[in-house]
Amino acid sequence: MKYYIMAWRKYIVFHGRASRSEYWYFTLINLAISLALHFIAITIGFKEIILGQTSADLTYLAAVLMPLICVGVRRMQDINKTGWHLLIPVYGMLLACKDGVSDNNKYGAKATM
């Protein structure tokens, strides 16, 4: 949970580095929250409005989109790549699974935690 909170504290921070744990915990917790919201909304009677998403899903996505992009960019910088690599779907996810650079790089000091 500390990684989830850490990512929210760095809401609009593109500089620096994010550890693999910080990125994946934030991503997986967001996925769990989104799925829970979706099933609750469907149970309550919300209609799916866009590509199978309810208004609850879309509202949560809008709230979490910026920190998700920022933590992804910082994750790419941890492995010494630019944030643009996130736009390549499979390659970006594979890069997010790699170990970070063990030393300091041009993006900053090694990500802690």
Biopython code that builds the backbone (N, CA, C, O; Angstrom):
import numpy as np
from Bio.PDB.StructureBuilder import StructureBuilder

atoms = [
    (1, "MET", "N", (0.820, -1.196, 0.000)),
    (1, "MET", "CA", (0.000, 0.000, 0.000)),
    (1, "MET", "C", (0.861, 1.256, 0.000)),
    (1, "MET", "O", (0.442, 2.302, -0.494)),
    (2, "LYS", "N", (2.078, 1.150, 0.560)),
    (2, "LYS", "CA", (2.941, 2.332, 0.616)),
    (2, "LYS", "C", (3.320, 2.808, -0.788)),
    (2, "LYS", "O", (3.485, 4.007, -1.011)),
    (3, "TYR", "N", (3.462, 1.867, -1.743)),
    (3, "TYR", "CA", (3.811, 2.249, -3.104)),
    (3, "TYR", "C", (2.652, 2.972, -3.780)),
    (3, "TYR", "O", (2.868, 3.892, -4.569)),
    (4, "TYR", "N", (1.450, 2.569, -3.479)),
    (4, "TYR", "CA", (0.273, 3.225, -4.037)),
    (4, "TYR", "C", (0.204, 4.671, -3.546)),
    (4, "TYR", "O", (-0.036, 5.592, -4.327)),
    (5, "ILE", "N", (0.414, 4.854, -2.267)),
    (5, "ILE", "CA", (0.392, 6.201, -1.682)),
    (5, "ILE", "C", (1.554, 7.028, -2.208)),
    (5, "ILE", "O", (1.403, 8.220, -2.477)),
    (6, "MET", "N", (2.713, 6.396, -2.355)),
    (6, "MET", "CA", (3.884, 7.103, -2.865)),
    (6, "MET", "C", (3.622, 7.645, -4.270)),
    (6, "MET", "O", (3.998, 8.775, -4.581)),
    (7, "ALA", "N", (2.989, 6.856, -5.105)),
    (7, "ALA", "CA", (2.686, 7.299, -6.465)),
    (7, "ALA", "C", (1.703, 8.469, -6.452)),
    (7, "ALA", "O", (1.821, 9.378, -7.274)),
    (8, "TRP", "N", (0.744, 8.462, -5.542)),
    (8, "TRP", "CA", (-0.193, 9.584, -5.440)),
    (8, "TRP", "C", (0.500, 10.840, -4.936)),
    (8, "TRP", "O", (0.132, 11.946, -5.334)),
    (9, "ARG", "N", (1.492, 10.694, -4.072)),
    (9, "ARG", "CA", (2.236, 11.868, -3.585)),
    (9, "ARG", "C", (3.036, 12.516, -4.705)),
    (9, "ARG", "O", (3.278, 13.723, -4.686)),
    (10, "LYS", "N", (3.444, 11.711, -5.679)),
    (10, "LYS", "CA", (4.188, 12.226, -6.831)),
    (10, "LYS", "C", (3.235, 12.373, -8.020)),
    (10, "LYS", "O", (3.546, 11.944, -9.131)),
    (11, "TYR", "N", (2.107, 12.965, -7.780)),
    (11, "TYR", "CA", (0.986, 13.028, -8.721)),
    (11, "TYR", "C", (1.404, 13.483, -10.118)),
    (11, "TYR", "O", (1.043, 12.850, -11.111)),
    (12, "ILE", "N", (2.157, 14.571, -10.198)),
    (12, "ILE", "CA", (2.553, 15.095, -11.509)),
    (12, "ILE", "C", (4.070, 15.250, -11.560)),
    (12, "ILE", "O", (4.568, 16.291, -11.988)),
    (13, "VAL", "N", (4.797, 14.247, -11.138)),
    (13, "VAL", "CA", (6.258, 14.284, -11.148)),
    (13, "VAL", "C", (6.760, 13.342, -12.231)),
    (13, "VAL", "O", (6.638, 12.122, -12.120)),
    (14, "PHE", "N", (7.331, 13.932, -13.287)),
    (14, "PHE", "CA", (7.869, 13.129, -14.373)),
    (14, "PHE", "C", (9.365, 12.872, -14.217)),
    (14, "PHE", "O", (9.894, 11.948, -14.835)),
    (15, "HIS", "N", (10.055, 13.668, -13.409)),
    (15, "HIS", "CA", (11.493, 13.462, -13.263)),
    (15, "HIS", "C", (11.768, 12.443, -12.156)),
    (15, "HIS", "O", (10.938, 12.215, -11.275)),
    (16, "GLY", "N", (12.928, 11.849, -12.224)),
    (16, "GLY", "CA", (13.299, 10.849, -11.233)),
    (16, "GLY", "C", (12.999, 9.449, -11.723)),
    (16, "GLY", "O", (12.736, 9.228, -12.905)),
    (17, "ARG", "N", (13.042, 8.515, -10.803)),
    (17, "ARG", "CA", (12.900, 7.105, -11.151)),
    (17, "ARG", "C", (11.899, 6.431, -10.220)),
    (17, "ARG", "O", (11.732, 6.840, -9.071)),
    (18, "ALA", "N", (11.239, 5.399, -10.726)),
    (18, "ALA", "CA", (10.292, 4.613, -9.929)),
    (18, "ALA", "C", (10.736, 3.156, -9.960)),
    (18, "ALA", "O", (11.045, 2.616, -11.022)),
    (19, "SER", "N", (10.765, 2.536, -8.815)),
    (19, "SER", "CA", (11.163, 1.132, -8.747)),
    (19, "SER", "C", (10.108, 0.251, -9.398)),
    (19, "SER", "O", (8.974, 0.670, -9.626)),
    (20, "ARG", "N", (10.507, -0.963, -9.686)),
    (20, "ARG", "CA", (9.577, -1.921, -10.276)),
    (20, "ARG", "C", (8.398, -2.157, -9.334)),
    (20, "ARG", "O", (7.254, -2.261, -9.776)),
    (21, "SER", "N", (8.683, -2.241, -8.034)),
    (21, "SER", "CA", (7.616, -2.454, -7.050)),
    (21, "SER", "C", (6.628, -1.298, -7.040)),
    (21, "SER", "O", (5.415, -1.506, -7.024)),
    (22, "GLU", "N", (7.152, -0.086, -7.050)),
    (22, "GLU", "CA", (6.270, 1.081, -7.039)),
    (22, "GLU", "C", (5.350, 1.063, -8.252)),
    (22, "GLU", "O", (4.148, 1.288, -8.109)),
    (23, "TYR", "N", (5.874, 0.805, -9.422)),
    (23, "TYR", "CA", (5.068, 0.797, -10.645)),
    (23, "TYR", "C", (4.007, -0.298, -10.615)),
    (23, "TYR", "O", (2.828, -0.032, -10.850)),
    (24, "TRP", "N", (4.424, -1.527, -10.326)),
    (24, "TRP", "CA", (3.487, -2.645, -10.422)),
    (24, "TRP", "C", (2.452, -2.649, -9.312)),
    (24, "TRP", "O", (1.297, -2.993, -9.559)),
    (25, "TYR", "N", (2.833, -2.276, -8.089)),
    (25, "TYR", "CA", (1.819, -2.196, -7.032)),
    (25, "TYR", "C", (0.776, -1.140, -7.377)),
    (25, "TYR", "O", (-0.423, -1.364, -7.212)),
    (26, "PHE", "N", (1.237, 0.010, -7.855)),
    (26, "PHE", "CA", (0.299, 1.072, -8.219)),
    (26, "PHE", "C", (-0.625, 0.603, -9.343)),
    (26, "PHE", "O", (-1.834, 0.830, -9.292)),
    (27, "THR", "N", (-0.059, -0.046, -10.349)),
    (27, "THR", "CA", (-0.849, -0.514, -11.480)),
    (27, "THR", "C", (-1.852, -1.589, -11.065)),
    (27, "THR", "O", (-3.020, -1.526, -11.450)),
    (28, "LEU", "N", (-1.411, -2.559, -10.295)),
    (28, "LEU", "CA", (-2.295, -3.663, -9.912)),
    (28, "LEU", "C", (-3.381, -3.233, -8.927)),
    (28, "LEU", "O", (-4.508, -3.725, -8.996)),
    (29, "ILE", "N", (-3.056, -2.326, -8.018)),
    (29, "ILE", "CA", (-4.085, -1.816, -7.100)),
    (29, "ILE", "C", (-5.131, -1.022, -7.879)),
    (29, "ILE", "O", (-6.325, -1.114, -7.593)),
    (30, "ASN", "N", (-4.682, -0.243, -8.864)),
    (30, "ASN", "CA", (-5.637, 0.491, -9.697)),
    (30, "ASN", "C", (-6.524, -0.456, -10.493)),
    (30, "ASN", "O", (-7.718, -0.201, -10.650)),
    (31, "LEU", "N", (-5.960, -1.528, -10.989)),
    (31, "LEU", "CA", (-6.753, -2.516, -11.710)),
    (31, "LEU", "C", (-7.797, -3.155, -10.791)),
    (31, "LEU", "O", (-8.948, -3.333, -11.190)),
    (32, "ALA", "N", (-7.403, -3.497, -9.572)),
    (32, "ALA", "CA", (-8.340, -4.106, -8.619)),
    (32, "ALA", "C", (-9.466, -3.139, -8.262)),
    (32, "ALA", "O", (-10.631, -3.534, -8.201)),
    (33, "ILE", "N", (-9.121, -1.880, -8.028)),
    (33, "ILE", "CA", (-10.138, -0.877, -7.703)),
    (33, "ILE", "C", (-11.089, -0.689, -8.882)),
    (33, "ILE", "O", (-12.303, -0.593, -8.697)),
    (34, "SER", "N", (-10.542, -0.637, -10.080)),
    (34, "SER", "CA", (-11.371, -0.456, -11.267)),
    (34, "SER", "C", (-12.326, -1.631, -11.467)),
    (34, "SER", "O", (-13.502, -1.436, -11.772)),
    (35, "LEU", "N", (-11.821, -2.844, -11.295)),
    (35, "LEU", "CA", (-12.689, -4.021, -11.424)),
    (35, "LEU", "C", (-13.778, -4.035, -10.355)),
    (35, "LEU", "O", (-14.930, -4.357, -10.645)),
    (36, "ALA", "N", (-13.419, -3.688, -9.125)),
    (36, "ALA", "CA", (-14.407, -3.636, -8.046)),
    (36, "ALA", "C", (-15.485, -2.601, -8.362)),
    (36, "ALA", "O", (-16.675, -2.873, -8.203)),
    (37, "LEU", "N", (-15.070, -1.412, -8.810)),
    (37, "LEU", "CA", (-16.037, -0.378, -9.180)),
    (37, "LEU", "C", (-16.949, -0.851, -10.314)),
    (37, "LEU", "O", (-18.151, -0.586, -10.313)),
    (38, "HIS", "N", (-16.365, -1.544, -11.263)),
    (38, "HIS", "CA", (-17.157, -2.030, -12.397)),
    (38, "HIS", "C", (-18.230, -3.012, -11.930)),
    (38, "HIS", "O", (-19.397, -2.875, -12.298)),
    (39, "PHE", "N", (-17.844, -3.994, -11.128)),
    (39, "PHE", "CA", (-18.818, -4.992, -10.683)),
    (39, "PHE", "C", (-19.856, -4.403, -9.736)),
    (39, "PHE", "O", (-21.019, -4.805, -9.772)),
    (40, "ILE", "N", (-19.463, -3.471, -8.902)),
    (40, "ILE", "CA", (-20.423, -2.800, -8.024)),
    (40, "ILE", "C", (-21.411, -1.990, -8.861)),
    (40, "ILE", "O", (-22.618, -2.019, -8.620)),
    (41, "ALA", "N", (-20.882, -1.272, -9.844)),
    (41, "ALA", "CA", (-21.749, -0.447, -10.691)),
    (41, "ALA", "C", (-22.729, -1.302, -11.486)),
    (41, "ALA", "O", (-23.898, -0.941, -11.622)),
    (42, "ILE", "N", (-22.268, -2.421, -12.008)),
    (42, "ILE", "CA", (-23.156, -3.320, -12.760)),
    (42, "ILE", "C", (-24.220, -3.899, -11.824)),
    (42, "ILE", "O", (-25.387, -4.011, -12.201)),
    (43, "THR", "N", (-23.818, -4.267, -10.603)),
    (43, "THR", "CA", (-24.752, -4.826, -9.630)),
    (43, "THR", "C", (-25.827, -3.809, -9.257)),
    (43, "THR", "O", (-27.001, -4.156, -9.124)),
    (44, "ILE", "N", (-25.422, -2.565, -9.089)),
    (44, "ILE", "CA", (-26.361, -1.509, -8.714)),
    (44, "ILE", "C", (-27.313, -1.192, -9.866)),
    (44, "ILE", "O", (-28.442, -0.751, -9.648)),
    (45, "GLY", "N", (-26.845, -1.421, -11.090)),
    (45, "GLY", "CA", (-27.733, -1.174, -12.221)),
    (45, "GLY", "C", (-27.219, -0.129, -13.195)),
    (45, "GLY", "O", (-27.969, 0.309, -14.068)),
    (46, "PHE", "N", (-25.955, 0.288, -13.074)),
    (46, "PHE", "CA", (-25.383, 1.223, -14.044)),
    (46, "PHE", "C", (-25.280, 0.520, -15.391)),
    (46, "PHE", "O", (-25.018, -0.681, -15.454)),
    (47, "LYS", "N", (-25.481, 1.247, -16.433)),
    (47, "LYS", "CA", (-25.354, 0.704, -17.779)),
    (47, "LYS", "C", (-23.922, 0.902, -18.270)),
    (47, "LYS", "O", (-23.252, 1.870, -17.910)),
    (48, "GLU", "N", (-23.474, -0.032, -19.094)),
    (48, "GLU", "CA", (-22.179, 0.139, -19.744)),
    (48, "GLU", "C", (-22.352, 1.190, -20.828)),
    (48, "GLU", "O", (-23.290, 1.120, -21.623)),
    (49, "ILE", "N", (-21.445, 2.171, -20.862)),
    (49, "ILE", "CA", (-21.660, 3.268, -21.799)),
    (49, "ILE", "C", (-20.633, 3.333, -22.921)),
    (49, "ILE", "O", (-20.993, 3.624, -24.061)),
    (50, "ILE", "N", (-19.369, 3.070, -22.627)),
    (50, "ILE", "CA", (-18.335, 3.155, -23.661)),
    (50, "ILE", "C", (-17.434, 1.939, -23.568)),
    (50, "ILE", "O", (-16.785, 1.726, -22.544)),
    (51, "LEU", "N", (-17.385, 1.143, -24.616)),
    (51, "LEU", "CA", (-16.511, -0.035, -24.684)),
    (51, "LEU", "C", (-16.604, -0.911, -23.444)),
    (51, "LEU", "O", (-15.587, -1.396, -22.949)),
    (52, "GLY", "N", (-17.786, -1.111, -22.954)),
    (52, "GLY", "CA", (-17.996, -1.981, -21.809)),
    (52, "GLY", "C", (-17.683, -1.346, -20.464)),
    (52, "GLY", "O", (-17.685, -2.034, -19.444)),
    (53, "GLN", "N", (-17.417, -0.055, -20.444)),
    (53, "GLN", "CA", (-17.085, 0.635, -19.199)),
    (53, "GLN", "C", (-18.306, 1.377, -18.676)),
    (53, "GLN", "O", (-19.118, 1.889, -19.447)),
    (54, "THR", "N", (-18.420, 1.425, -17.374)),
    (54, "THR", "CA", (-19.503, 2.188, -16.752)),
    (54, "THR", "C", (-18.997, 3.585, -16.431)),
    (54, "THR", "O", (-17.804, 3.861, -16.556)),
    (55, "SER", "N", (-19.887, 4.454, -16.024)),
    (55, "SER", "CA", (-19.475, 5.812, -15.658)),
    (55, "SER", "C", (-18.566, 5.791, -14.428)),
    (55, "SER", "O", (-17.697, 6.653, -14.291)),
    (56, "ALA", "N", (-18.754, 4.824, -13.536)),
    (56, "ALA", "CA", (-17.884, 4.713, -12.358)),
    (56, "ALA", "C", (-16.460, 4.366, -12.780)),
    (56, "ALA", "O", (-15.502, 4.942, -12.264)),
    (57, "ASP", "N", (-16.314, 3.427, -13.717)),
    (57, "ASP", "CA", (-14.989, 3.057, -14.231)),
    (57, "ASP", "C", (-14.303, 4.256, -14.869)),
    (57, "ASP", "O", (-13.139, 4.545, -14.592)),
    (58, "LEU", "N", (-15.038, 4.941, -15.721)),
    (58, "LEU", "CA", (-14.464, 6.063, -16.456)),
    (58, "LEU", "C", (-14.081, 7.219, -15.537)),
    (58, "LEU", "O", (-13.073, 7.887, -15.765)),
    (59, "THR", "N", (-14.876, 7.454, -14.508)),
    (59, "THR", "CA", (-14.549, 8.510, -13.551)),
    (59, "THR", "C", (-13.269, 8.165, -12.803)),
    (59, "THR", "O", (-12.402, 9.021, -12.624)),
    (60, "TYR", "N", (-13.149, 6.930, -12.369)),
    (60, "TYR", "CA", (-11.925, 6.507, -11.671)),
    (60, "TYR", "C", (-10.724, 6.587, -12.609)),
    (60, "TYR", "O", (-9.655, 7.042, -12.200)),
    (61, "LEU", "N", (-10.881, 6.156, -13.850)),
    (61, "LEU", "CA", (-9.789, 6.232, -14.811)),
    (61, "LEU", "C", (-9.346, 7.671, -15.026)),
    (61, "LEU", "O", (-8.149, 7.945, -15.109)),
    (62, "ALA", "N", (-10.288, 8.582, -15.116)),
    (62, "ALA", "CA", (-9.940, 9.990, -15.293)),
    (62, "ALA", "C", (-9.152, 10.517, -14.103)),
    (62, "ALA", "O", (-8.236, 11.323, -14.271)),
    (63, "ALA", "N", (-9.504, 10.066, -12.896)),
    (63, "ALA", "CA", (-8.807, 10.530, -11.693)),
    (63, "ALA", "C", (-7.404, 9.961, -11.584)),
    (63, "ALA", "O", (-6.510, 10.626, -11.062)),
    (64, "VAL", "N", (-7.194, 8.750, -12.065)),
    (64, "VAL", "CA", (-5.926, 8.057, -11.856)),
    (64, "VAL", "C", (-5.015, 8.095, -13.088)),
    (64, "VAL", "O", (-3.878, 7.629, -13.016)),
    (65, "LEU", "N", (-5.476, 8.626, -14.186)),
    (65, "LEU", "CA", (-4.706, 8.600, -15.422)),
    (65, "LEU", "C", (-3.369, 9.325, -15.313)),
    (65, "LEU", "O", (-2.345, 8.777, -15.722)),
    (66, "MET", "N", (-3.351, 10.530, -14.777)),
    (66, "MET", "CA", (-2.106, 11.300, -14.703)),
    (66, "MET", "C", (-1.065, 10.632, -13.806)),
    (66, "MET", "O", (0.082, 10.496, -14.231)),
    (67, "PRO", "N", (-1.408, 10.210, -12.587)),
    (67, "PRO", "CA", (-0.381, 9.532, -11.792)),
    (67, "PRO", "C", (0.069, 8.212, -12.422)),
    (67, "PRO", "O", (1.218, 7.811, -12.239)),
    (68, "LEU", "N", (-0.804, 7.536, -13.153)),
    (68, "LEU", "CA", (-0.425, 6.290, -13.818)),
    (68, "LEU", "C", (0.589, 6.558, -14.933)),
    (68, "LEU", "O", (1.548, 5.805, -15.100)),
    (69, "ILE", "N", (0.374, 7.616, -15.681)),
    (69, "ILE", "CA", (1.330, 7.994, -16.726)),
    (69, "ILE", "C", (2.660, 8.401, -16.090)),
    (69, "ILE", "O", (3.724, 7.990, -16.552)),
    (70, "CYS", "N", (2.598, 9.204, -15.038)),
    (70, "CYS", "CA", (3.824, 9.678, -14.390)),
    (70, "CYS", "C", (4.642, 8.538, -13.805)),
    (70, "CYS", "O", (5.859, 8.512, -13.984)),
    (71, "VAL", "N", (4.017, 7.603, -13.117)),
    (71, "VAL", "CA", (4.761, 6.484, -12.538)),
    (71, "VAL", "C", (5.313, 5.599, -13.656)),
    (71, "VAL", "O", (6.383, 5.011, -13.497)),
    (72, "GLY", "N", (4.618, 5.493, -14.765)),
    (72, "GLY", "CA", (5.126, 4.738, -15.905)),
    (72, "GLY", "C", (6.349, 5.390, -16.529)),
    (72, "GLY", "O", (7.315, 4.708, -16.871)),
    (73, "VAL", "N", (6.308, 6.706, -16.677)),
    (73, "VAL", "CA", (7.460, 7.433, -17.216)),
    (73, "VAL", "C", (8.654, 7.284, -16.278)),
    (73, "VAL", "O", (9.771, 7.031, -16.730)),
    (74, "ARG", "N", (8.423, 7.438, -14.980)),
    (74, "ARG", "CA", (9.525, 7.270, -14.024)),
    (74, "ARG", "C", (10.060, 5.842, -14.046)),
    (74, "ARG", "O", (11.257, 5.631, -13.853)),
    (75, "ARG", "N", (9.185, 4.854, -14.279)),
    (75, "ARG", "CA", (9.632, 3.454, -14.369)),
    (75, "ARG", "C", (10.548, 3.268, -15.575)),
    (75, "ARG", "O", (11.583, 2.608, -15.474)),
    (76, "MET", "N", (10.174, 3.844, -16.710)),
    (76, "MET", "CA", (11.023, 3.755, -17.899)),
    (76, "MET", "C", (12.373, 4.430, -17.651)),
    (76, "MET", "O", (13.408, 3.949, -18.112)),
    (77, "GLN", "N", (12.355, 5.539, -16.925)),
    (77, "GLN", "CA", (13.605, 6.237, -16.638)),
    (77, "GLN", "C", (14.488, 5.427, -15.694)),
    (77, "GLN", "O", (15.710, 5.579, -15.707)),
    (78, "ASP", "N", (13.885, 4.570, -14.878)),
    (78, "ASP", "CA", (14.655, 3.724, -13.978)),
    (78, "ASP", "C", (15.469, 2.692, -14.762)),
    (78, "ASP", "O", (16.532, 2.268, -14.307)),
    (79, "ILE", "N", (14.984, 2.291, -15.924)),
    (79, "ILE", "CA", (15.733, 1.339, -16.736)),
    (79, "ILE", "C", (16.487, 2.049, -17.855)),
    (79, "ILE", "O", (16.935, 1.417, -18.812)),
    (80, "ASN", "N", (16.624, 3.368, -17.726)),
    (80, "ASN", "CA", (17.417, 4.206, -18.627)),
    (80, "ASN", "C", (16.793, 4.316, -20.024)),
    (80, "ASN", "O", (17.507, 4.359, -21.026)),
    (81, "LYS", "N", (15.480, 4.361, -20.080)),
    (81, "LYS", "CA", (14.745, 4.584, -21.328)),
    (81, "LYS", "C", (13.884, 5.829, -21.159)),
    (81, "LYS", "O", (13.663, 6.291, -20.040)),
    (82, "THR", "N", (13.405, 6.365, -22.267)),
    (82, "THR", "CA", (12.502, 7.514, -22.167)),
    (82, "THR", "C", (11.076, 7.023, -21.950)),
    (82, "THR", "O", (10.763, 5.862, -22.211)),
    (83, "GLY", "N", (10.231, 7.903, -21.480)),
    (83, "GLY", "CA", (8.835, 7.565, -21.244)),
    (83, "GLY", "C", (8.072, 7.231, -22.508)),
    (83, "GLY", "O", (7.000, 6.630, -22.436)),
    (84, "TRP", "N", (8.596, 7.604, -23.664)),
    (84, "TRP", "CA", (7.920, 7.328, -24.928)),
    (84, "TRP", "C", (7.830, 5.827, -25.191)),
    (84, "TRP", "O", (6.998, 5.387, -25.985)),
    (85, "HIS", "N", (8.672, 5.042, -24.535)),
    (85, "HIS", "CA", (8.625, 3.586, -24.730)),
    (85, "HIS", "C", (7.316, 2.989, -24.216)),
    (85, "HIS", "O", (6.957, 1.875, -24.596)),
    (86, "LEU", "N", (6.604, 3.708, -23.366)),
    (86, "LEU", "CA", (5.307, 3.218, -22.876)),
    (86, "LEU", "C", (4.271, 3.131, -23.987)),
    (86, "LEU", "O", (3.293, 2.393, -23.871)),
    (87, "LEU", "N", (4.481, 3.877, -25.057)),
    (87, "LEU", "CA", (3.509, 3.895, -26.151)),
    (87, "LEU", "C", (3.589, 2.659, -27.037)),
    (87, "LEU", "O", (2.703, 2.431, -27.862)),
    (88, "ILE", "N", (4.640, 1.858, -26.877)),
    (88, "ILE", "CA", (4.764, 0.613, -27.631)),
    (88, "ILE", "C", (4.191, -0.479, -26.732)),
    (88, "ILE", "O", (4.858, -0.897, -25.786)),
    (89, "PRO", "N", (2.973, -0.952, -27.000)),
    (89, "PRO", "CA", (2.224, -1.756, -26.033)),
    (89, "PRO", "C", (2.961, -2.921, -25.377)),
    (89, "PRO", "O", (3.155, -2.896, -24.162)),
    (90, "VAL", "N", (3.367, -3.912, -26.107)),
    (90, "VAL", "CA", (3.978, -5.095, -25.487)),
    (90, "VAL", "C", (5.387, -4.776, -25.000)),
    (90, "VAL", "O", (5.784, -5.201, -23.915)),
    (91, "TYR", "N", (6.134, -4.036, -25.792)),
    (91, "TYR", "CA", (7.506, -3.690, -25.433)),
    (91, "TYR", "C", (7.548, -2.866, -24.143)),
    (91, "TYR", "O", (8.403, -3.091, -23.287)),
    (92, "GLY", "N", (6.632, -1.920, -24.009)),
    (92, "GLY", "CA", (6.574, -1.105, -22.797)),
    (92, "GLY", "C", (6.314, -1.936, -21.554)),
    (92, "GLY", "O", (6.902, -1.685, -20.502)),
    (93, "MET", "N", (5.434, -2.925, -21.668)),
    (93, "MET", "CA", (5.143, -3.777, -20.513)),
    (93, "MET", "C", (6.337, -4.672, -20.180)),
    (93, "MET", "O", (6.641, -4.900, -19.009)),
    (94, "LEU", "N", (7.003, -5.171, -21.204)),
    (94, "LEU", "CA", (8.203, -5.981, -20.956)),
    (94, "LEU", "C", (9.301, -5.153, -20.296)),
    (94, "LEU", "O", (9.994, -5.637, -19.400)),
    (95, "LEU", "N", (9.459, -3.914, -20.733)),
    (95, "LEU", "CA", (10.457, -3.041, -20.116)),
    (95, "LEU", "C", (10.113, -2.759, -18.657)),
    (95, "LEU", "O", (11.009, -2.667, -17.817)),
    (96, "ALA", "N", (8.836, -2.622, -18.351)),
    (96, "ALA", "CA", (8.420, -2.341, -16.979)),
    (96, "ALA", "C", (8.755, -3.501, -16.046)),
    (96, "ALA", "O", (8.835, -3.316, -14.832)),
    (97, "CYS", "N", (8.950, -4.683, -16.597)),
    (97, "CYS", "CA", (9.299, -5.863, -15.795)),
    (97, "CYS", "C", (10.794, -5.994, -15.544)),
    (97, "CYS", "O", (11.211, -6.759, -14.674)),
    (98, "LYS", "N", (11.605, -5.255, -16.298)),
    (98, "LYS", "CA", (13.057, -5.347, -16.159)),
    (98, "LYS", "C", (13.536, -4.726, -14.850)),
    (98, "LYS", "O", (12.884, -3.849, -14.284)),
    (99, "ASP", "N", (14.693, -5.203, -14.384)),
    (99, "ASP", "CA", (15.356, -4.565, -13.244)),
    (99, "ASP", "C", (15.815, -3.178, -13.645)),
    (99, "ASP", "O", (16.174, -2.934, -14.797)),
    (100, "GLY", "N", (15.799, -2.278, -12.687)),
    (100, "GLY", "CA", (16.297, -0.937, -12.942)),
    (100, "GLY", "C", (17.814, -0.922, -12.990)),
    (100, "GLY", "O", (18.470, -1.870, -12.561)),
    (101, "VAL", "N", (18.364, 0.166, -13.517)),
    (101, "VAL", "CA", (19.812, 0.346, -13.548)),
    (101, "VAL", "C", (20.288, 0.481, -12.108)),
    (101, "VAL", "O", (19.717, 1.246, -11.331)),
    (102, "SER", "N", (21.330, -0.258, -11.752)),
    (102, "SER", "CA", (21.760, -0.293, -10.347)),
    (102, "SER", "C", (22.473, 0.981, -9.909)),
    (102, "SER", "O", (22.493, 1.296, -8.719)),
    (103, "ASP", "N", (23.048, 1.708, -10.838)),
    (103, "ASP", "CA", (23.743, 2.952, -10.493)),
    (103, "ASP", "C", (22.873, 4.149, -10.844)),
    (103, "ASP", "O", (21.778, 4.006, -11.388)),
    (104, "ASN", "N", (23.380, 5.324, -10.522)),
    (104, "ASN", "CA", (22.703, 6.541, -10.942)),
    (104, "ASN", "C", (22.744, 6.605, -12.462)),
    (104, "ASN", "O", (23.692, 6.122, -13.082)),
    (105, "ASN", "N", (21.726, 7.197, -13.059)),
    (105, "ASN", "CA", (21.742, 7.422, -14.502)),
    (105, "ASN", "C", (21.363, 8.876, -14.759)),
    (105, "ASN", "O", (21.249, 9.672, -13.826)),
    (106, "LYS", "N", (21.171, 9.213, -16.026)),
    (106, "LYS", "CA", (20.888, 10.619, -16.352)),
    (106, "LYS", "C", (19.549, 11.097, -15.811)),
    (106, "LYS", "O", (19.286, 12.300, -15.812)),
    (107, "TYR", "N", (18.694, 10.188, -15.348)),
    (107, "TYR", "CA", (17.380, 10.555, -14.813)),
    (107, "TYR", "C", (17.396, 10.734, -13.300)),
    (107, "TYR", "O", (16.405, 11.181, -12.722)),
    (108, "GLY", "N", (18.502, 10.395, -12.655)),
    (108, "GLY", "CA", (18.587, 10.603, -11.212)),
    (108, "GLY", "C", (19.184, 9.419, -10.478)),
    (108, "GLY", "O", (19.724, 8.486, -11.072)),
    (109, "ALA", "N", (19.064, 9.497, -9.167)),
    (109, "ALA", "CA", (19.598, 8.449, -8.294)),
    (109, "ALA", "C", (18.731, 7.211, -8.379)),
    (109, "ALA", "O", (17.569, 7.281, -8.781)),
    (110, "LYS", "N", (19.294, 6.081, -8.002)),
    (110, "LYS", "CA", (18.587, 4.805, -8.018)),
    (110, "LYS", "C", (17.298, 4.923, -7.207)),
    (110, "LYS", "O", (17.271, 5.509, -6.125)),
    (111, "ALA", "N", (16.234, 4.349, -7.762)),
    (111, "ALA", "CA", (14.935, 4.359, -7.069)),
    (111, "ALA", "C", (15.033, 3.506, -5.823)),
    (111, "ALA", "O", (15.509, 2.371, -5.876)),
    (112, "THR", "N", (14.588, 4.045, -4.707)),
    (112, "THR", "CA", (14.630, 3.306, -3.461)),
    (112, "THR", "C", (13.319, 2.591, -3.227)),
    (112, "THR", "O", (12.293, 2.957, -3.801)),
    (113, "MET", "N", (13.350, 1.576, -2.390)),
    (113, "MET", "CA", (12.197, 0.730, -2.018)),
    (113, "MET", "C", (11.920, -0.251, -3.075)),
    (113, "MET", "O", (10.991, -1.049, -2.948)),
]
sb = StructureBuilder()
sb.init_structure("model")
sb.init_model(0)
sb.init_chain("A")
sb.init_seg("    ")
for serial, (resi, resn, name, xyz) in enumerate(atoms, 1):
    if name == "N":
        sb.init_residue(resn, " ", resi, " ")
    sb.init_atom(name, np.array(xyz, "f"), 0.0, 1.0, " ", f" {name:<3s}", serial, name[0])
structure = sb.get_structure()
